[in-house]
């Protein structure tokens, strides 16, 4: 019994010594866009790091870790392997700052022009025109139409009844876009291009 107690005591103190063989800062704060140095103080010959997603590091086997990350909180885990066992310690990185703004989306000149024209038109009528172009986009790839000219003719006849004077400029701009883009022979690719133009027109008139 005494032998077992003595053995447990030895193991207990060995664990304490092992635990004390790895020192890591509990928390480090640094600004976004800068490099942060995290140093594990240990005599262990083998060091490993567990790095969360979103943190970029240089050498995951070195006790001195250089890292950077976007604003947020991240937990790094250091694993030190010695002759007496394995020790694990955590360090919380707090990256201060604001999230970088996403790059602005490129401006579509066609949609921009339609939005400008819609500003001087009757709002309710603009909505009707948008619905027409949304319908045209859905119809563009259907096989019922003998060709792209057949599709354009159907939409043009519908526009004759729906489009009022305040939206005539919108219709003309869409018609010009179709004429300049649909210059090839009828094909599935051309139908997709027509659908894209009608969709862009509907989106613009709906303020998207």
PyMOL commands that place a pseudoatom at each C-alpha (Angstrom):
pseudoatom trace, name=CA, resn=UNK, resi=1, chain=A, elem=C, hetatm=0, pos=[0.000, 0.000, 0.000]
pseudoatom trace, name=CA, resn=UNK, resi=2, chain=A, elem=C, hetatm=0, pos=[2.807, 2.389, 0.938]
pseudoatom trace, name=CA, resn=UNK, resi=3, chain=A, elem=C, hetatm=0, pos=[4.511, 1.556, -2.311]
pseudoatom trace, name=CA, resn=UNK, resi=4, chain=A, elem=C, hetatm=0, pos=[1.377, 2.438, -4.313]
pseudoatom trace, name=CA, resn=UNK, resi=5, chain=A, elem=C, hetatm=0, pos=[0.970, 5.724, -2.435]
pseudoatom trace, name=CA, resn=UNK, resi=6, chain=A, elem=C, hetatm=0, pos=[4.600, 6.578, -3.049]
pseudoatom trace, name=CA, resn=UNK, resi=7, chain=A, elem=C, hetatm=0, pos=[4.268, 5.755, -6.717]
pseudoatom trace, name=CA, resn=UNK, resi=8, chain=A, elem=C, hetatm=0, pos=[1.158, 7.935, -7.017]
pseudoatom trace, name=CA, resn=UNK, resi=9, chain=A, elem=C, hetatm=0, pos=[2.993, 10.779, -5.313]
pseudoatom trace, name=CA, resn=UNK, resi=10, chain=A, elem=C, hetatm=0, pos=[5.852, 10.519, -7.766]
pseudoatom trace, name=CA, resn=UNK, resi=11, chain=A, elem=C, hetatm=0, pos=[3.465, 10.523, -10.699]
pseudoatom trace, name=CA, resn=UNK, resi=12, chain=A, elem=C, hetatm=0, pos=[1.544, 13.472, -9.222]
pseudoatom trace, name=CA, resn=UNK, resi=13, chain=A, elem=C, hetatm=0, pos=[4.656, 15.612, -8.805]
pseudoatom trace, name=CA, resn=UNK, resi=14, chain=A, elem=C, hetatm=0, pos=[5.904, 14.540, -12.232]
pseudoatom trace, name=CA, resn=UNK, resi=15, chain=A, elem=C, hetatm=0, pos=[2.665, 15.845, -13.751]
pseudoatom trace, name=CA, resn=UNK, resi=16, chain=A, elem=C, hetatm=0, pos=[3.105, 19.132, -11.891]
pseudoatom trace, name=CA, resn=UNK, resi=17, chain=A, elem=C, hetatm=0, pos=[6.655, 19.466, -13.192]
pseudoatom trace, name=CA, resn=UNK, resi=18, chain=A, elem=C, hetatm=0, pos=[5.438, 18.586, -16.674]
pseudoatom trace, name=CA, resn=UNK, resi=19, chain=A, elem=C, hetatm=0, pos=[2.620, 21.145, -16.498]
pseudoatom trace, name=CA, resn=UNK, resi=20, chain=A, elem=C, hetatm=0, pos=[5.070, 23.801, -15.355]
pseudoatom trace, name=CA, resn=UNK, resi=21, chain=A, elem=C, hetatm=0, pos=[7.302, 23.085, -18.331]
pseudoatom trace, name=CA, resn=UNK, resi=22, chain=A, elem=C, hetatm=0, pos=[4.985, 25.031, -20.705]
pseudoatom trace, name=CA, resn=UNK, resi=23, chain=A, elem=C, hetatm=0, pos=[4.114, 28.675, -20.207]
pseudoatom trace, name=CA, resn=UNK, resi=24, chain=A, elem=C, hetatm=0, pos=[1.889, 30.526, -22.631]
pseudoatom trace, name=CA, resn=UNK, resi=25, chain=A, elem=C, hetatm=0, pos=[0.256, 33.966, -22.364]
pseudoatom trace, name=CA, resn=UNK, resi=26, chain=A, elem=C, hetatm=0, pos=[-3.410, 33.563, -21.499]
pseudoatom trace, name=CA, resn=UNK, resi=27, chain=A, elem=C, hetatm=0, pos=[-4.433, 36.447, -23.761]
pseudoatom trace, name=CA, resn=UNK, resi=28, chain=A, elem=C, hetatm=0, pos=[-2.818, 38.685, -26.355]
pseudoatom trace, name=CA, resn=UNK, resi=29, chain=A, elem=C, hetatm=0, pos=[-4.411, 41.724, -27.965]
pseudoatom trace, name=CA, resn=UNK, resi=30, chain=A, elem=C, hetatm=0, pos=[-3.130, 43.259, -31.178]
pseudoatom trace, name=CA, resn=UNK, resi=31, chain=A, elem=C, hetatm=0, pos=[-4.543, 45.389, -34.012]
pseudoatom trace, name=CA, resn=UNK, resi=32, chain=A, elem=C, hetatm=0, pos=[-5.748, 43.923, -37.282]
pseudoatom trace, name=CA, resn=UNK, resi=33, chain=A, elem=C, hetatm=0, pos=[-3.256, 44.119, -40.105]
pseudoatom trace, name=CA, resn=UNK, resi=34, chain=A, elem=C, hetatm=0, pos=[-0.250, 43.610, -37.798]
pseudoatom trace, name=CA, resn=UNK, resi=35, chain=A, elem=C, hetatm=0, pos=[1.825, 40.548, -36.971]
pseudoatom trace, name=CA, resn=UNK, resi=36, chain=A, elem=C, hetatm=0, pos=[1.531, 39.066, -33.497]
pseudoatom trace, name=CA, resn=UNK, resi=37, chain=A, elem=C, hetatm=0, pos=[4.240, 37.022, -31.809]
pseudoatom trace, name=CA, resn=UNK, resi=38, chain=A, elem=C, hetatm=0, pos=[3.132, 34.215, -29.503]
pseudoatom trace, name=CA, resn=UNK, resi=39, chain=A, elem=C, hetatm=0, pos=[5.965, 32.558, -27.594]
pseudoatom trace, name=CA, resn=UNK, resi=40, chain=A, elem=C, hetatm=0, pos=[5.683, 29.292, -25.728]
pseudoatom trace, name=CA, resn=UNK, resi=41, chain=A, elem=C, hetatm=0, pos=[8.313, 29.020, -22.990]
pseudoatom trace, name=CA, resn=UNK, resi=42, chain=A, elem=C, hetatm=0, pos=[9.255, 25.399, -22.632]
pseudoatom trace, name=CA, resn=UNK, resi=43, chain=A, elem=C, hetatm=0, pos=[12.194, 22.998, -22.643]
pseudoatom trace, name=CA, resn=UNK, resi=44, chain=A, elem=C, hetatm=0, pos=[10.283, 20.561, -24.826]
pseudoatom trace, name=CA, resn=UNK, resi=45, chain=A, elem=C, hetatm=0, pos=[12.056, 19.579, -28.014]
pseudoatom trace, name=CA, resn=UNK, resi=46, chain=A, elem=C, hetatm=0, pos=[8.826, 18.969, -29.911]
pseudoatom trace, name=CA, resn=UNK, resi=47, chain=A, elem=C, hetatm=0, pos=[6.220, 21.718, -30.252]
pseudoatom trace, name=CA, resn=UNK, resi=48, chain=A, elem=C, hetatm=0, pos=[2.960, 21.596, -32.140]
pseudoatom trace, name=CA, resn=UNK, resi=49, chain=A, elem=C, hetatm=0, pos=[0.232, 24.220, -32.514]
pseudoatom trace, name=CA, resn=UNK, resi=50, chain=A, elem=C, hetatm=0, pos=[-3.475, 23.830, -33.088]
pseudoatom trace, name=CA, resn=UNK, resi=51, chain=A, elem=C, hetatm=0, pos=[-4.521, 26.907, -35.080]
pseudoatom trace, name=CA, resn=UNK, resi=52, chain=A, elem=C, hetatm=0, pos=[-8.184, 27.800, -35.711]
pseudoatom trace, name=CA, resn=UNK, resi=53, chain=A, elem=C, hetatm=0, pos=[-9.539, 28.713, -39.111]
pseudoatom trace, name=CA, resn=UNK, resi=54, chain=A, elem=C, hetatm=0, pos=[-8.987, 32.362, -39.946]
pseudoatom trace, name=CA, resn=UNK, resi=55, chain=A, elem=C, hetatm=0, pos=[-5.526, 32.630, -38.401]
pseudoatom trace, name=CA, resn=UNK, resi=56, chain=A, elem=C, hetatm=0, pos=[-2.423, 32.620, -40.620]
pseudoatom trace, name=CA, resn=UNK, resi=57, chain=A, elem=C, hetatm=0, pos=[0.843, 31.453, -39.029]
pseudoatom trace, name=CA, resn=UNK, resi=58, chain=A, elem=C, hetatm=0, pos=[4.431, 30.947, -40.161]
pseudoatom trace, name=CA, resn=UNK, resi=59, chain=A, elem=C, hetatm=0, pos=[5.817, 27.801, -38.479]
pseudoatom trace, name=CA, resn=UNK, resi=60, chain=A, elem=C, hetatm=0, pos=[3.551, 25.466, -36.517]
pseudoatom trace, name=CA, resn=UNK, resi=61, chain=A, elem=C, hetatm=0, pos=[6.528, 23.529, -35.070]
pseudoatom trace, name=CA, resn=UNK, resi=62, chain=A, elem=C, hetatm=0, pos=[8.342, 26.464, -33.523]
pseudoatom trace, name=CA, resn=UNK, resi=63, chain=A, elem=C, hetatm=0, pos=[7.861, 27.737, -29.945]
pseudoatom trace, name=CA, resn=UNK, resi=64, chain=A, elem=C, hetatm=0, pos=[7.775, 31.250, -31.413]
pseudoatom trace, name=CA, resn=UNK, resi=65, chain=A, elem=C, hetatm=0, pos=[4.740, 31.722, -33.604]
pseudoatom trace, name=CA, resn=UNK, resi=66, chain=A, elem=C, hetatm=0, pos=[4.091, 34.708, -35.861]
pseudoatom trace, name=CA, resn=UNK, resi=67, chain=A, elem=C, hetatm=0, pos=[0.441, 35.106, -36.777]
pseudoatom trace, name=CA, resn=UNK, resi=68, chain=A, elem=C, hetatm=0, pos=[-2.119, 37.468, -38.212]
pseudoatom trace, name=CA, resn=UNK, resi=69, chain=A, elem=C, hetatm=0, pos=[-5.884, 37.398, -38.540]
pseudoatom trace, name=CA, resn=UNK, resi=70, chain=A, elem=C, hetatm=0, pos=[-8.994, 39.430, -39.235]
pseudoatom trace, name=CA, resn=UNK, resi=71, chain=A, elem=C, hetatm=0, pos=[-10.721, 41.132, -36.286]
pseudoatom trace, name=CA, resn=UNK, resi=72, chain=A, elem=C, hetatm=0, pos=[-12.184, 38.648, -33.833]
pseudoatom trace, name=CA, resn=UNK, resi=73, chain=A, elem=C, hetatm=0, pos=[-11.285, 36.246, -31.029]
pseudoatom trace, name=CA, resn=UNK, resi=74, chain=A, elem=C, hetatm=0, pos=[-9.298, 33.057, -31.636]
pseudoatom trace, name=CA, resn=UNK, resi=75, chain=A, elem=C, hetatm=0, pos=[-7.912, 30.347, -29.364]
pseudoatom trace, name=CA, resn=UNK, resi=76, chain=A, elem=C, hetatm=0, pos=[-4.447, 28.956, -30.143]
pseudoatom trace, name=CA, resn=UNK, resi=77, chain=A, elem=C, hetatm=0, pos=[-3.441, 25.688, -28.513]
pseudoatom trace, name=CA, resn=UNK, resi=78, chain=A, elem=C, hetatm=0, pos=[0.205, 24.778, -27.910]
pseudoatom trace, name=CA, resn=UNK, resi=79, chain=A, elem=C, hetatm=0, pos=[1.167, 21.131, -27.448]
pseudoatom trace, name=CA, resn=UNK, resi=80, chain=A, elem=C, hetatm=0, pos=[4.585, 20.470, -25.879]
pseudoatom trace, name=CA, resn=UNK, resi=81, chain=A, elem=C, hetatm=0, pos=[5.988, 16.954, -25.980]
pseudoatom trace, name=CA, resn=UNK, resi=82, chain=A, elem=C, hetatm=0, pos=[8.711, 16.066, -23.432]
pseudoatom trace, name=CA, resn=UNK, resi=83, chain=A, elem=C, hetatm=0, pos=[10.265, 12.862, -22.148]
pseudoatom trace, name=CA, resn=UNK, resi=84, chain=A, elem=C, hetatm=0, pos=[7.874, 12.939, -19.197]
pseudoatom trace, name=CA, resn=UNK, resi=85, chain=A, elem=C, hetatm=0, pos=[4.662, 13.505, -21.135]
pseudoatom trace, name=CA, resn=UNK, resi=86, chain=A, elem=C, hetatm=0, pos=[2.557, 15.939, -23.108]
pseudoatom trace, name=CA, resn=UNK, resi=87, chain=A, elem=C, hetatm=0, pos=[1.463, 19.394, -21.920]
pseudoatom trace, name=CA, resn=UNK, resi=88, chain=A, elem=C, hetatm=0, pos=[-1.241, 21.519, -23.473]
pseudoatom trace, name=CA, resn=UNK, resi=89, chain=A, elem=C, hetatm=0, pos=[-1.897, 25.240, -23.016]
pseudoatom trace, name=CA, resn=UNK, resi=90, chain=A, elem=C, hetatm=0, pos=[-4.194, 27.768, -24.657]
pseudoatom trace, name=CA, resn=UNK, resi=91, chain=A, elem=C, hetatm=0, pos=[-3.724, 31.395, -25.642]
pseudoatom trace, name=CA, resn=UNK, resi=92, chain=A, elem=C, hetatm=0, pos=[-6.606, 33.629, -26.691]
pseudoatom trace, name=CA, resn=UNK, resi=93, chain=A, elem=C, hetatm=0, pos=[-5.842, 36.059, -29.506]
pseudoatom trace, name=CA, resn=UNK, resi=94, chain=A, elem=C, hetatm=0, pos=[-8.012, 39.166, -29.599]
pseudoatom trace, name=CA, resn=UNK, resi=95, chain=A, elem=C, hetatm=0, pos=[-7.580, 40.961, -32.905]
pseudoatom trace, name=CA, resn=UNK, resi=96, chain=A, elem=C, hetatm=0, pos=[-8.893, 44.495, -32.574]
pseudoatom trace, name=CA, resn=UNK, resi=97, chain=A, elem=C, hetatm=0, pos=[-10.350, 46.581, -35.365]
pseudoatom trace, name=CA, resn=UNK, resi=98, chain=A, elem=C, hetatm=0, pos=[-13.247, 46.483, -37.779]
pseudoatom trace, name=CA, resn=UNK, resi=99, chain=A, elem=C, hetatm=0, pos=[-13.913, 44.045, -40.600]
pseudoatom trace, name=CA, resn=UNK, resi=100, chain=A, elem=C, hetatm=0, pos=[-12.532, 45.328, -43.901]
pseudoatom trace, name=CA, resn=UNK, resi=101, chain=A, elem=C, hetatm=0, pos=[-15.227, 46.559, -46.248]
pseudoatom trace, name=CA, resn=UNK, resi=102, chain=A, elem=C, hetatm=0, pos=[-15.831, 44.335, -49.277]
pseudoatom trace, name=CA, resn=UNK, resi=103, chain=A, elem=C, hetatm=0, pos=[-14.710, 45.812, -52.585]
pseudoatom trace, name=CA, resn=UNK, resi=104, chain=A, elem=C, hetatm=0, pos=[-17.493, 47.685, -54.368]
pseudoatom trace, name=CA, resn=UNK, resi=105, chain=A, elem=C, hetatm=0, pos=[-19.329, 45.744, -57.019]
pseudoatom trace, name=CA, resn=UNK, resi=106, chain=A, elem=C, hetatm=0, pos=[-18.581, 46.861, -60.572]
pseudoatom trace, name=CA, resn=UNK, resi=107, chain=A, elem=C, hetatm=0, pos=[-21.247, 49.169, -61.967]
pseudoatom trace, name=CA, resn=UNK, resi=108, chain=A, elem=C, hetatm=0, pos=[-23.287, 47.782, -64.854]
pseudoatom trace, name=CA, resn=UNK, resi=109, chain=A, elem=C, hetatm=0, pos=[-23.786, 50.790, -67.176]
pseudoatom trace, name=CA, resn=UNK, resi=110, chain=A, elem=C, hetatm=0, pos=[-26.917, 49.227, -68.699]
pseudoatom trace, name=CA, resn=UNK, resi=111, chain=A, elem=C, hetatm=0, pos=[-28.593, 48.827, -65.311]
pseudoatom trace, name=CA, resn=UNK, resi=112, chain=A, elem=C, hetatm=0, pos=[-27.381, 52.238, -64.178]
pseudoatom trace, name=CA, resn=UNK, resi=113, chain=A, elem=C, hetatm=0, pos=[-29.002, 53.905, -67.197]
pseudoatom trace, name=CA, resn=UNK, resi=114, chain=A, elem=C, hetatm=0, pos=[-32.289, 52.087, -66.647]
pseudoatom trace, name=CA, resn=UNK, resi=115, chain=A, elem=C, hetatm=0, pos=[-32.357, 53.112, -62.980]
pseudoatom trace, name=CA, resn=UNK, resi=116, chain=A, elem=C, hetatm=0, pos=[-31.814, 56.712, -64.030]
pseudoatom trace, name=CA, resn=UNK, resi=117, chain=A, elem=C, hetatm=0, pos=[-34.621, 56.540, -66.579]
pseudoatom trace, name=CA, resn=UNK, resi=118, chain=A, elem=C, hetatm=0, pos=[-36.938, 54.928, -64.023]
pseudoatom trace, name=CA, resn=UNK, resi=119, chain=A, elem=C, hetatm=0, pos=[-36.550, 57.924, -61.722]
pseudoatom trace, name=CA, resn=UNK, resi=120, chain=A, elem=C, hetatm=0, pos=[-38.485, 60.127, -64.137]
pseudoatom trace, name=CA, resn=UNK, resi=121, chain=A, elem=C, hetatm=0, pos=[-41.205, 57.553, -64.889]
pseudoatom trace, name=CA, resn=UNK, resi=122, chain=A, elem=C, hetatm=0, pos=[-44.436, 56.714, -63.053]
pseudoatom trace, name=CA, resn=UNK, resi=123, chain=A, elem=C, hetatm=0, pos=[-43.581, 54.258, -60.279]
pseudoatom trace, name=CA, resn=UNK, resi=124, chain=A, elem=C, hetatm=0, pos=[-46.544, 51.927, -60.839]
pseudoatom trace, name=CA, resn=UNK, resi=125, chain=A, elem=C, hetatm=0, pos=[-45.876, 51.800, -64.559]
pseudoatom trace, name=CA, resn=UNK, resi=126, chain=A, elem=C, hetatm=0, pos=[-42.214, 51.008, -63.990]
pseudoatom trace, name=CA, resn=UNK, resi=127, chain=A, elem=C, hetatm=0, pos=[-43.323, 48.020, -61.929]
pseudoatom trace, name=CA, resn=UNK, resi=128, chain=A, elem=C, hetatm=0, pos=[-45.437, 46.746, -64.828]
pseudoatom trace, name=CA, resn=UNK, resi=129, chain=A, elem=C, hetatm=0, pos=[-42.513, 47.068, -67.228]
pseudoatom trace, name=CA, resn=UNK, resi=130, chain=A, elem=C, hetatm=0, pos=[-40.262, 45.213, -64.776]
pseudoatom trace, name=CA, resn=UNK, resi=131, chain=A, elem=C, hetatm=0, pos=[-42.825, 42.387, -64.626]
pseudoatom trace, name=CA, resn=UNK, resi=132, chain=A, elem=C, hetatm=0, pos=[-42.860, 42.218, -68.420]
pseudoatom trace, name=CA, resn=UNK, resi=133, chain=A, elem=C, hetatm=0, pos=[-39.084, 41.857, -68.582]
pseudoatom trace, name=CA, resn=UNK, resi=134, chain=A, elem=C, hetatm=0, pos=[-39.134, 39.300, -65.787]
pseudoatom trace, name=CA, resn=UNK, resi=135, chain=A, elem=C, hetatm=0, pos=[-41.632, 37.299, -67.856]
pseudoatom trace, name=CA, resn=UNK, resi=136, chain=A, elem=C, hetatm=0, pos=[-39.438, 37.693, -70.949]
pseudoatom trace, name=CA, resn=UNK, resi=137, chain=A, elem=C, hetatm=0, pos=[-36.429, 36.329, -69.041]
pseudoatom trace, name=CA, resn=UNK, resi=138, chain=A, elem=C, hetatm=0, pos=[-38.420, 33.255, -68.047]
pseudoatom trace, name=CA, resn=UNK, resi=139, chain=A, elem=C, hetatm=0, pos=[-39.586, 32.729, -71.637]
pseudoatom trace, name=CA, resn=UNK, resi=140, chain=A, elem=C, hetatm=0, pos=[-36.222, 33.306, -73.314]
pseudoatom trace, name=CA, resn=UNK, resi=141, chain=A, elem=C, hetatm=0, pos=[-34.956, 29.721, -73.182]
pseudoatom trace, name=CA, resn=UNK, resi=142, chain=A, elem=C, hetatm=0, pos=[-38.247, 27.918, -73.837]
pseudoatom trace, name=CA, resn=UNK, resi=143, chain=A, elem=C, hetatm=0, pos=[-38.330, 25.763, -76.996]
pseudoatom trace, name=CA, resn=UNK, resi=144, chain=A, elem=C, hetatm=0, pos=[-41.825, 26.970, -77.988]
pseudoatom trace, name=CA, resn=UNK, resi=145, chain=A, elem=C, hetatm=0, pos=[-40.273, 29.893, -79.850]
pseudoatom trace, name=CA, resn=UNK, resi=146, chain=A, elem=C, hetatm=0, pos=[-39.041, 29.150, -83.362]
pseudoatom trace, name=CA, resn=UNK, resi=147, chain=A, elem=C, hetatm=0, pos=[-36.126, 31.538, -82.933]
pseudoatom trace, name=CA, resn=UNK, resi=148, chain=A, elem=C, hetatm=0, pos=[-34.900, 34.557, -81.035]
pseudoatom trace, name=CA, resn=UNK, resi=149, chain=A, elem=C, hetatm=0, pos=[-36.777, 36.864, -83.413]
pseudoatom trace, name=CA, resn=UNK, resi=150, chain=A, elem=C, hetatm=0, pos=[-40.006, 35.085, -82.529]
pseudoatom trace, name=CA, resn=UNK, resi=151, chain=A, elem=C, hetatm=0, pos=[-39.383, 35.714, -78.839]
pseudoatom trace, name=CA, resn=UNK, resi=152, chain=A, elem=C, hetatm=0, pos=[-38.524, 39.372, -79.375]
pseudoatom trace, name=CA, resn=UNK, resi=153, chain=A, elem=C, hetatm=0, pos=[-41.675, 39.868, -81.460]
pseudoatom trace, name=CA, resn=UNK, resi=154, chain=A, elem=C, hetatm=0, pos=[-43.905, 38.427, -78.724]
pseudoatom trace, name=CA, resn=UNK, resi=155, chain=A, elem=C, hetatm=0, pos=[-42.350, 40.652, -76.060]
pseudoatom trace, name=CA, resn=UNK, resi=156, chain=A, elem=C, hetatm=0, pos=[-42.568, 43.688, -78.358]
pseudoatom trace, name=CA, resn=UNK, resi=157, chain=A, elem=C, hetatm=0, pos=[-46.316, 43.156, -78.904]
pseudoatom trace, name=CA, resn=UNK, resi=158, chain=A, elem=C, hetatm=0, pos=[-46.850, 42.831, -75.142]
pseudoatom trace, name=CA, resn=UNK, resi=159, chain=A, elem=C, hetatm=0, pos=[-44.888, 46.051, -74.629]
pseudoatom trace, name=CA, resn=UNK, resi=160, chain=A, elem=C, hetatm=0, pos=[-47.172, 47.878, -77.085]
pseudoatom trace, name=CA, resn=UNK, resi=161, chain=A, elem=C, hetatm=0, pos=[-50.057, 47.332, -74.676]
pseudoatom trace, name=CA, resn=UNK, resi=162, chain=A, elem=C, hetatm=0, pos=[-48.234, 47.734, -71.353]
pseudoatom trace, name=CA, resn=UNK, resi=163, chain=A, elem=C, hetatm=0, pos=[-45.728, 50.505, -71.806]
pseudoatom trace, name=CA, resn=UNK, resi=164, chain=A, elem=C, hetatm=0, pos=[-47.040, 54.043, -71.281]
pseudoatom trace, name=CA, resn=UNK, resi=165, chain=A, elem=C, hetatm=0, pos=[-45.356, 57.277, -72.476]
pseudoatom trace, name=CA, resn=UNK, resi=166, chain=A, elem=C, hetatm=0, pos=[-43.370, 57.753, -69.256]
pseudoatom trace, name=CA, resn=UNK, resi=167, chain=A, elem=C, hetatm=0, pos=[-41.638, 54.403, -69.821]
pseudoatom trace, name=CA, resn=UNK, resi=168, chain=A, elem=C, hetatm=0, pos=[-40.958, 54.706, -73.553]
pseudoatom trace, name=CA, resn=UNK, resi=169, chain=A, elem=C, hetatm=0, pos=[-37.311, 55.655, -72.951]
pseudoatom trace, name=CA, resn=UNK, resi=170, chain=A, elem=C, hetatm=0, pos=[-36.849, 52.528, -70.828]
pseudoatom trace, name=CA, resn=UNK, resi=171, chain=A, elem=C, hetatm=0, pos=[-38.239, 50.347, -73.598]
pseudoatom trace, name=CA, resn=UNK, resi=172, chain=A, elem=C, hetatm=0, pos=[-35.989, 52.016, -76.168]
pseudoatom trace, name=CA, resn=UNK, resi=173, chain=A, elem=C, hetatm=0, pos=[-32.879, 51.450, -74.032]
pseudoatom trace, name=CA, resn=UNK, resi=174, chain=A, elem=C, hetatm=0, pos=[-33.680, 47.755, -73.541]
pseudoatom trace, name=CA, resn=UNK, resi=175, chain=A, elem=C, hetatm=0, pos=[-34.387, 47.355, -77.244]
pseudoatom trace, name=CA, resn=UNK, resi=176, chain=A, elem=C, hetatm=0, pos=[-31.031, 48.946, -78.095]
pseudoatom trace, name=CA, resn=UNK, resi=177, chain=A, elem=C, hetatm=0, pos=[-29.252, 46.607, -75.686]
pseudoatom trace, name=CA, resn=UNK, resi=178, chain=A, elem=C, hetatm=0, pos=[-30.904, 43.579, -77.262]
pseudoatom trace, name=CA, resn=UNK, resi=179, chain=A, elem=C, hetatm=0, pos=[-30.029, 44.755, -80.770]
pseudoatom trace, name=CA, resn=UNK, resi=180, chain=A, elem=C, hetatm=0, pos=[-26.370, 45.350, -79.883]
pseudoatom trace, name=CA, resn=UNK, resi=181, chain=A, elem=C, hetatm=0, pos=[-25.887, 42.072, -78.012]
pseudoatom trace, name=CA, resn=UNK, resi=182, chain=A, elem=C, hetatm=0, pos=[-28.002, 39.579, -79.972]
pseudoatom trace, name=CA, resn=UNK, resi=183, chain=A, elem=C, hetatm=0, pos=[-26.116, 39.743, -83.252]
pseudoatom trace, name=CA, resn=UNK, resi=184, chain=A, elem=C, hetatm=0, pos=[-25.495, 36.018, -83.808]
pseudoatom trace, name=CA, resn=UNK, resi=185, chain=A, elem=C, hetatm=0, pos=[-27.654, 33.242, -85.187]
pseudoatom trace, name=CA, resn=UNK, resi=186, chain=A, elem=C, hetatm=0, pos=[-30.207, 31.725, -82.838]
pseudoatom trace, name=CA, resn=UNK, resi=187, chain=A, elem=C, hetatm=0, pos=[-28.629, 29.246, -80.403]
pseudoatom trace, name=CA, resn=UNK, resi=188, chain=A, elem=C, hetatm=0, pos=[-28.941, 28.161, -76.753]
pseudoatom trace, name=CA, resn=UNK, resi=189, chain=A, elem=C, hetatm=0, pos=[-26.102, 30.546, -75.899]
pseudoatom trace, name=CA, resn=UNK, resi=190, chain=A, elem=C, hetatm=0, pos=[-27.921, 33.429, -77.566]
pseudoatom trace, name=CA, resn=UNK, resi=191, chain=A, elem=C, hetatm=0, pos=[-31.096, 32.594, -75.656]
pseudoatom trace, name=CA, resn=UNK, resi=192, chain=A, elem=C, hetatm=0, pos=[-29.139, 32.712, -72.409]
pseudoatom trace, name=CA, resn=UNK, resi=193, chain=A, elem=C, hetatm=0, pos=[-27.753, 36.101, -73.377]
pseudoatom trace, name=CA, resn=UNK, resi=194, chain=A, elem=C, hetatm=0, pos=[-31.285, 37.361, -74.020]
pseudoatom trace, name=CA, resn=UNK, resi=195, chain=A, elem=C, hetatm=0, pos=[-32.412, 36.036, -70.661]
pseudoatom trace, name=CA, resn=UNK, resi=196, chain=A, elem=C, hetatm=0, pos=[-29.510, 37.822, -68.954]
pseudoatom trace, name=CA, resn=UNK, resi=197, chain=A, elem=C, hetatm=0, pos=[-30.453, 41.143, -70.592]
pseudoatom trace, name=CA, resn=UNK, resi=198, chain=A, elem=C, hetatm=0, pos=[-34.112, 40.848, -69.616]
pseudoatom trace, name=CA, resn=UNK, resi=199, chain=A, elem=C, hetatm=0, pos=[-33.155, 39.821, -66.088]
pseudoatom trace, name=CA, resn=UNK, resi=200, chain=A, elem=C, hetatm=0, pos=[-30.792, 42.786, -65.736]
pseudoatom trace, name=CA, resn=UNK, resi=201, chain=A, elem=C, hetatm=0, pos=[-33.540, 45.111, -66.967]
pseudoatom trace, name=CA, resn=UNK, resi=202, chain=A, elem=C, hetatm=0, pos=[-36.073, 43.721, -64.492]
pseudoatom trace, name=CA, resn=UNK, resi=203, chain=A, elem=C, hetatm=0, pos=[-33.557, 43.926, -61.624]
pseudoatom trace, name=CA, resn=UNK, resi=204, chain=A, elem=C, hetatm=0, pos=[-32.694, 47.531, -62.450]
pseudoatom trace, name=CA, resn=UNK, resi=205, chain=A, elem=C, hetatm=0, pos=[-36.331, 48.615, -62.590]
pseudoatom trace, name=CA, resn=UNK, resi=206, chain=A, elem=C, hetatm=0, pos=[-36.978, 46.863, -59.280]
pseudoatom trace, name=CA, resn=UNK, resi=207, chain=A, elem=C, hetatm=0, pos=[-34.076, 48.717, -57.711]
pseudoatom trace, name=CA, resn=UNK, resi=208, chain=A, elem=C, hetatm=0, pos=[-31.768, 45.710, -57.356]
for i in range(1, 208): cmd.bond("trace and resi %d" % i, "trace and resi %d" % (i + 1))
show_as sticks, trace
zoom trace
